[in-house]
Amino acid sequence: MDFAILGPVQVTDARRPVRLAAKARAVLSVFLLHPNTVLTRDRLITSVWDDPPRSALPNLQTYLTALRRAAIEVETVPHGYRLCLGPDRLDALAFEEAVREARLEAARGEPATANRLFARALALWRGRPAEDVTLAATVQARIAELEERRESARLGWIDVRLRLGLYDELVGELTALVEAAPLNERLWHRLMLALHRAGRRAEALEAYRRARSVLVAELALEPGQELRELHAAVLDDGPVPAPELEPVREPAWTGICLLPADIADLAGRERETGDLVAALDAPDARDATGGRAPAIVTVSGPPGVGKTTLAVHVAHLVRDRYPDGQLFVRLHGASASPRDPSDLLAELLRALGVHSAGVPASTEERAATYRAMIADRAVLVLLDDAAGEAQVQPLIPGTPRSAVLLTSRGPLPALPGAVTYALDVPTRAGARALLAGVAGADRVASDPEAAEAILDACGRLPLALRIAGARLATRPAWPLAELARRLADASALNELRAGHLDVRATFEASYATLSPPARRAFRLLGSVAADGVAAWTVAALAGASAYDVDGSLEELAVAGLITAGAADAAAQPRYRMHDLLRGFAGELFRAEESGERRTAALRRVAAEARARAAGAAAELPLAFAPPPPDLPPRTPPCPEGGSWLAAERGVLVAVAEAAARAGLVGEAAGLAYALAPFLVVRGFHDDAVRMLGTVADAAGAAGDTVTETRLRLVSADAEVDRRRAGTVADEFRCLLGRSSRAGDQHGAAYALLGVAATLEQDLGSALAAATLAAERFQALGDGHGLLSAWTEIAGIQCFLGRHDAAGATCRLALAHLDGHSALHRARFLRVLGIACYETGRVEEAIGHYRTSLGLCRELRWETGERLSLHRLAQAEAALGRHDTAIGMLAQCAQMFVNVGDTRGQALISYTLGQISRWRGDEQVALAHFTTCLDRLDPLNEHIWSARTRDQIARSRAALR
């Protein structure tokens, strides 16, 4: 697909025009005016609308979709969108390429080739850029820039043709041009020159008279020196030289090195060093036009991550590749007053030998002089702490032998042709090496545990590690454990300062540069101890929409205070923050937000989190407690909801805990109740127990014993789910007594069912308790509780050998599943399969197992999947399909190993023992049964331990 912007906008696919609606064409025009550039949503909106409507953002998404449907490959990238094109697909890029080659050929003394190239470039222009599209006023500067480049190219073409003696051709063209632009002295100069060279002296003098008349009348100015000197030469009928095409300047300076001192042994950054050295030489560090631009490599990362140290180290390593010089300037991008490009250029020019009086006045002239002085040389330019692309662009050399290595706290996506390297904290080994390099290797090796604690407290941030190492080095009597204790007991930031190095001060410098909305967004991020957040979290904390906080998040990313990573499992952009930065943000949240505002922010985010979590978890069973009245109905398996919960798990847990600590018991409990089923089903039992315990403690402290009891019920059930029923037996009895005394019959029914789940050594009592609980749930109209009771009853009946009764219980439950989670169906089908298998109906059992297995996979319930797959393998083996069964068991065993489930691994060994016996190999069967018994926990697996001992005895008897 080809594009044209130098005139009416054209899009062709295989030479056939592509039709687009007006606004979609406008959005496309903005991309074509800024090819290969990342454009934010805000920039696109303000480029298309002078006064954006309220619906601008959804409208923009619609137009982007229309472009993609037309096969126009607009990419979604961090911070915005980009349309990547080369000179072979866009006329504006082809024009720039042809002009660049033409000027190079002219400088080489090849005017005929330059003439052809200039002609090709100017022929691409069909009118004013995007002249048939309505765009906002903000785009007009870019259009004017393109037109200025066209006029500059036209003047260069005129000069080339003057060299070639094409005077008659030029006279007519220049006459028309001066009529259109009568104040352009350069055009009058070329017209006079062409007339004089063509032997038309009188007309040349008349041209001067007309030019002077216009300038005096319109501007009250006499012609400039160049035009006056040409007039004098024509009057004298003397020789008039053609304009210089490319003035040649002899070098006024020799190799120069402005780099700061290197660190002799930069520990912990070996991989990053190699990557950057390679990037400065890589083909993709050059632009798409074949390597005619300097290599540009940007190193971005949060404050304190060691960008400058690494960049200086790399610059010293590659000095021999740039023998003409290594330049260095600090741009102070992270300060409240980043340096102006004009001042930076003046500094560089003075370093290159230009006297202060000879430094041009304007930024453009300084940039031109700077580029001219280093043109065609091998110079490395190190730009430290850039504020943005606009600050950096004038400092980029113009020829390919040079290279630029720059650092910035945020990425610079709109810098054309740049290779971006996002610098993260070093690996644990690298961080340990860095600490050892400052504090001493023997010192660090003397107490590895304390050293690891220091690494964790510093979040492996190089600045923090250097400070920690410096404090240890200046206190040789200090044990590492003392610093580790200080970093853990107090705010780590209070301990992380030494001399002029101060982590908090470094963070404060970046924070001070932010706008008020971005500062508040940063503070709010400190309220929740989450590793990464999506925009909805910040929006909820701020009481705003995601669109409203988008600009603040982008500003934080540019400042390096957050990292905009790739999209998460739910396709949301995720923003991450270093642990120390989060601690700093938390300090600011507590110091600068009033208590009322802090509480309101946490209340908003907890309510939003609960609503989202409840909706996303609607495919799962309810938590093991009396359900609140406003939960949404259960739904069929929903991958989108599960993906969202997986992506947001850490945030949701952190929000629940933060709300609980802030005394928002109701909000925290609602979120914990909604989230707990997902955590348990997906195997995040530690998260569930910790979160539920935190919220329950807060409820107890607030005197809300009902909420506390119900949260502890859910927590105890999570322990049962991971086969730790014995550890919560007393807890369930205590909760039963507490609920009964409080008159909470509903809570007591759940506690009674929990007690039943812990009576593995007294199955008769367990069955009686579960049956009584079922009766109470039925009386209370709690369908979820009733299904939970039937699950327990069916399992106990199987263990008691009452398989027909277990099957009847499962069929009864299956008839009552409407409106409940499909996970119940998967569970009852598996138990029904067991009942069928144990009563000789193996084929029927296989059908139930397969249906259960399919549901488990749809629900992404890995525990159920493992159990159903194991049972299916056992049934396949019973029908003599041993190889099929062994293959399934191998797959299932790996699943148990992956999650550290030794009980599951033990049961796999039990089934392999059965298969070996069926195959007639009792010796191998004995080995498998023995392995099973060794892996079982005798305190929590009484039934399976007893069964396995029976099988071992049977094998030994058969082998006598």
HUBELLIN-V534127 format. One line per field, one symbol per residue. ss: DSSP state (h for helix, s for strand, l for the rest). Layout:
BEGIN
ss: ???
END
This chain:
BEGIN
ss: lssslllllssssllssllllhhhhhhhhhhhhlllllslhhhhhhhhlllllllhhhhhhhhhhhhhhllllssssllssssllllllshhhhhhhhhhhhhhhhhlllhhhhhhhhhhhhhlllllllllllllhhhhhhhhhhhhhhhhhhhhhhhhhhhhllhhhhhhhhhhhhhhllllhhhhhhhhhhhhhlllhhhhhhhhhhhhhhhhhhhlllllhhhhhhhhhhhlllllllllllllllllllllsllllllllllllhhhhhhhhhhlllhhhlllllllllssssssllllllhhhhhhhhhhhlhhhlllssssssllllllllllhhhhhhhhhhhllllhhhllllhhhhhhhhhhhhllllssssssssllhhhhhlllllllllsssssslllllllllssssslllllhhhhhhhhhhhhlhhhhhhlhhhhhhhhhhllllhhhhhhhhhhhhllllllhhhhhhhhhhllhhhhlssllsshhhhhhhhhhlllhhhhhhhhhhllllllsslhhhhhhhhlllhhhhhhhhhhhhhllllssssslllllssssllhhhhhhhhhhhhhhllhhhhhhhhhhhhhhhhhhhhhhllllllllllllllllllllllhhhhhhhhhhhhhhhhhhhhhhhlllhhhhhhhhhhhhhhhhhlllhhhhhhhhhhhhhhhhhlllhhhhhhhhhhhhhhhhhlllhhhhhhhhhhhhhhhhhlllhhhhhhhhhhhhhhllllhhhhhhhhhhhhhhhhhhllhhhhhhhhhhhhhhhhhlllhhhhhhhhhhhhlllllllhhhhhhhhhhhhhhhhhlllhhhhhhhhhhhhhhhhhhllhhhhhhhhhhhhhhhhhlllhhhhhhhhhhhhhhhhhlllhhhhhhhhhhhhhhhhhlllhhhhhhhhhhhhhhllllllhhhhhhhhhhhhhhhhhhl
END
